[in-house]
Amino acid sequence: MYEFFIEPFASFMFMKRALAACFALSLGCAPIGVLLVLRRMSLMGDALSHSILPGVAVGYVFAGLSLPIMGIGGFIAGLFVAFIATLVTRHTILKEDASFVGFYLIALSLGAVIVSIFGSNVDLLHILFGQILGVTTDALYLIGAITTFSLVTLSFIYRPLMIECYDPVYMRSIGASGAFYHVIFMMLVVLNMIAAFQALGTLMALGMMMLPAVAARFWGREVGSIFVIAFILAFISGYLGLLLSYHYKLPSGPAIILVAGVIYIISLLIGKYGSVRRRVLS
């Protein structure tokens, strides 16, 4: 039992760094994912997770596989896509989700083409799927800084964000700007995508954010409890995924997201609130 569950983290520094990255990502991504679910913005989160790829690719062209530089490029690209998609929504007949989907598909294909031209298939796989077992100390510091910034910022905007989510009419009646808090929240989404990209790649980044969040909805009712449950489920997914990756030679990022997917399916079937089991019994 010790050799399977504890020994890898006790013996190898790269496993300790990977577990620390999972902890920080779980702490930062879980509340963001829950808020995306509550605000019915899950598909927009998916769009933003893919829209960072061109910026990541440009950062790769100029600095190679430097995660901080690629992260900065991805952040700029994500904000640019969010800004353009919002403009299109306000000045055309397209709804926000359709606008985001259109631009994220363009961004994803553009990023893949840039990496393919200037790099190799190995580089493309590394960027798309990440390599959490190879996360560096600098990347870990960056993930920790983004997590800390996200939690502090959320603590300041949490109340108006929730009012704008549940009662936008009241928000407008008191003269508050819901759009201002929406923009800040979208920036936090992009930032946490960048943090997750450092370890899980652009394709897997959203999994750590959304799967624990949607699974937590079946185990809690109040927002605070859902936050905590989502964090716990995310960290369990990271821990078990790392163990499976280490013992069975599986790709680490996909293994983590696969565990999160299994937890989601279990929650969907037997969760305490609104699951298949509860609907059948009622």
C-alpha positions in Angstrom: 0.0 0.0 0.0 2.8 2.4 0.9 4.8 1.6 -2.2 1.8 2.4 -4.4 0.3 5.5 -2.8 3.1 7.2 -0.9 6.5 6.0 -2.1 6.6 7.8 -5.5 6.0 11.2 -3.9 8.4 10.4 -1.0 11.3 9.3 -3.3 11.2 11.6 -6.4 11.3 15.4 -6.5 9.6 15.5 -9.9 6.6 13.7 -8.4 6.5 16.2 -5.5 6.6 19.1 -7.9 3.8 17.5 -9.9 1.7 17.0 -6.8 2.3 20.6 -5.7 1.2 21.8 -9.1 -2.0 19.7 -8.8 -2.7 21.2 -5.4 -2.2 24.8 -6.7 -4.3 24.2 -9.8 -7.1 22.5 -7.8 -7.2 25.5 -5.5 -7.3 28.1 -8.2 -9.3 26.3 -11.0 -12.0 24.8 -8.8 -13.9 28.1 -7.9 -13.4 29.4 -11.4 -14.9 26.3 -12.8 -17.8 26.4 -10.4 -18.6 30.0 -11.3 -18.5 29.1 -15.0 -21.0 26.3 -14.4 -23.3 28.6 -12.3 -23.1 31.4 -14.9 -23.8 28.9 -17.7 -20.5 29.7 -19.4 -19.0 26.3 -19.6 -18.8 26.4 -23.4 -17.1 29.8 -23.3 -14.5 28.4 -20.9 -13.9 25.6 -23.5 -13.5 28.3 -26.2 -11.1 30.3 -24.1 -9.0 27.3 -23.2 -8.3 26.6 -26.9 -8.0 30.3 -27.9 -4.7 30.6 -26.0 -2.9 28.3 -28.5 -1.9 30.9 -31.1 -0.2 33.0 -28.3 1.4 29.9 -26.9 2.7 29.1 -30.4 4.1 32.5 -31.0 5.8 32.4 -27.6 7.3 29.0 -28.7 8.6 30.4 -31.9 10.5 33.2 -30.1 11.6 31.4 -26.9 11.3 27.7 -27.5 9.6 25.6 -24.9 9.8 28.4 -22.3 6.6 28.0 -20.3 6.5 31.5 -18.9 7.0 33.1 -22.3 4.4 30.8 -23.9 2.1 31.6 -20.9 2.3 35.3 -21.6 1.6 34.8 -25.2 -1.4 32.6 -24.4 -2.8 35.2 -22.0 -2.6 37.9 -24.6 -4.2 35.7 -27.2 -7.0 34.6 -24.8 -7.9 38.2 -23.9 -7.8 39.2 -27.6 -10.2 36.4 -28.6 -12.5 37.3 -25.7 -12.5 40.9 -26.7 -13.1 40.3 -30.4 -15.9 37.8 -29.7 -17.6 40.2 -27.3 -17.4 43.0 -30.0 -19.0 40.6 -32.6 -21.7 39.7 -30.1 -22.6 43.3 -29.5 -22.6 44.5 -33.1 -24.0 41.5 -35.0 -26.9 39.0 -34.7 -24.6 36.3 -33.3 -25.0 35.2 -29.7 -22.0 35.1 -27.4 -21.5 31.3 -27.4 -21.6 31.1 -31.2 -19.2 34.0 -31.5 -16.7 32.4 -29.1 -16.9 29.0 -30.9 -16.2 30.6 -34.2 -13.1 32.4 -33.0 -11.7 29.5 -30.9 -11.8 27.2 -33.8 -9.8 29.7 -35.9 -7.4 30.2 -33.0 -6.9 26.5 -32.4 -6.2 25.7 -36.0 -3.9 28.7 -36.4 -1.9 27.8 -33.3 -1.5 24.2 -34.4 -0.3 25.3 -37.9 2.3 27.7 -36.3 3.8 25.0 -34.1 3.8 22.5 -37.0 5.7 24.9 -39.2 8.3 26.0 -36.7 8.5 23.0 -34.5 8.1 19.2 -34.5 5.3 16.7 -33.7 6.8 16.2 -30.3 6.7 19.9 -29.5 3.0 20.0 -30.7 2.1 17.1 -28.5 3.9 18.8 -25.5 2.0 22.0 -26.0 -1.4 20.3 -26.6 -1.2 17.7 -23.8 1.4 19.1 -21.4 3.9 17.2 -19.2 3.1 17.7 -15.6 5.8 15.3 -14.5 8.3 17.7 -16.1 7.0 20.8 -14.5 9.8 23.1 -13.4 10.3 25.1 -10.3 9.7 28.4 -12.2 6.5 27.0 -13.7 5.4 26.0 -10.2 6.0 29.5 -8.9 4.0 30.9 -11.8 1.1 28.5 -11.1 1.2 29.5 -7.4 1.3 33.2 -8.2 -1.7 32.9 -10.5 -3.7 30.8 -7.9 -3.0 33.4 -5.2 -3.9 36.3 -7.4 -7.1 34.6 -8.5 -8.3 33.7 -5.0 -7.5 37.3 -3.7 -9.3 38.8 -6.6 -12.3 36.5 -6.3 -12.6 37.5 -2.6 -13.1 41.1 -3.7 -15.5 40.6 -6.5 -17.4 37.5 -5.2 -20.5 39.3 -3.9 -21.2 41.5 -7.0 -20.3 38.6 -9.2 -22.9 36.4 -7.6 -25.5 39.1 -7.6 -24.8 39.7 -11.3 -25.1 35.9 -11.8 -28.4 35.4 -10.0 -30.2 38.8 -10.2 -28.8 41.0 -13.0 -31.9 43.2 -12.8 -31.2 44.1 -9.2 -27.6 44.7 -10.2 -28.7 47.3 -12.8 -31.2 48.8 -10.4 -28.5 49.8 -7.9 -26.4 51.3 -10.6 -23.6 48.7 -10.5 -21.8 47.7 -13.7 -22.2 43.9 -14.2 -20.0 44.2 -17.3 -17.1 45.4 -15.2 -17.1 42.3 -13.0 -17.7 40.1 -16.0 -14.6 41.4 -17.7 -12.5 40.8 -14.5 -13.9 37.3 -14.2 -13.0 36.5 -17.9 -9.5 37.7 -17.2 -9.3 35.3 -14.2 -10.6 32.5 -16.5 -7.8 33.1 -19.0 -5.2 33.4 -16.3 -6.2 30.0 -14.8 -6.1 28.5 -18.3 -2.5 29.7 -18.5 -1.7 28.2 -15.1 -3.3 24.8 -16.1 -1.5 25.0 -19.5 1.9 25.0 -17.7 1.2 21.4 -16.5 -1.6 19.9 -18.7 -1.3 21.6 -22.1 -3.9 23.6 -24.0 -6.2 20.6 -24.7 -6.3 19.2 -21.2 -6.3 22.5 -19.2 -10.0 22.9 -19.2 -10.5 19.4 -17.7 -9.0 20.3 -14.3 -11.3 23.4 -14.2 -14.6 22.0 -15.4 -14.9 18.3 -14.6 -14.5 18.6 -10.8 -16.9 21.6 -10.9 -19.7 19.8 -12.7 -19.1 16.7 -10.5 -19.3 18.9 -7.3 -22.8 20.1 -8.3 -24.1 16.6 -7.5 -22.7 16.7 -4.0 -23.4 20.2 -2.7 -26.1 22.8 -2.9 -24.6 26.0 -1.5 -22.0 27.7 -3.5 -19.4 27.6 -0.7 -19.7 23.9 -0.2 -19.6 23.3 -4.0 -16.3 25.3 -4.1 -14.8 23.0 -1.4 -16.0 19.8 -3.0 -14.8 20.9 -6.4 -11.3 21.5 -4.9 -11.2 18.1 -3.2 -12.3 16.3 -6.3 -9.8 18.2 -8.4 -6.9 17.3 -6.1 -8.0 13.7 -5.8 -8.0 13.5 -9.6 -4.5 15.0 -9.7 -3.2 12.6 -7.0 -4.7 9.5 -8.5 -3.8 10.5 -12.1 -0.2 11.0 -11.1 -0.1 7.6 -9.5 -1.6 5.9 -12.5 0.9 7.7 -14.8 3.8 6.7 -12.6 2.9 3.0 -12.1 1.4 2.2 -15.5 3.5 4.5 -17.8 0.5 6.5 -18.9 0.6 10.1 -20.2 0.2 12.2 -17.0 -2.1 15.0 -18.2 -4.7 12.7 -19.9 -4.5 10.3 -16.9 -5.5 13.1 -14.5 -8.3 14.2 -16.7 -9.5 10.7 -17.2 -9.7 10.2 -13.4 -11.6 13.4 -13.1 -14.0 12.1 -15.8 -14.6 8.9 -13.9 -15.4 10.9 -10.8 -17.8 12.9 -12.8 -19.6 9.9 -14.2 -19.8 8.4 -10.7 -21.2 11.7 -9.3 -23.7 11.8 -12.2 -25.0 8.3 -11.4 -25.0 8.3 -7.6 -24.5 11.9 -6.4 -26.5 13.3 -3.5 -28.4 16.0 -5.4 -29.9 15.7 -8.9 -28.1 12.5 -9.9 -29.6 9.6 -11.9 -30.1 7.7 -8.6 -31.9 10.5 -6.9 -34.2 11.1 -9.9 -35.1 7.4 -10.1 -35.8 7.2 -6.4 -37.9 10.3 -6.5 
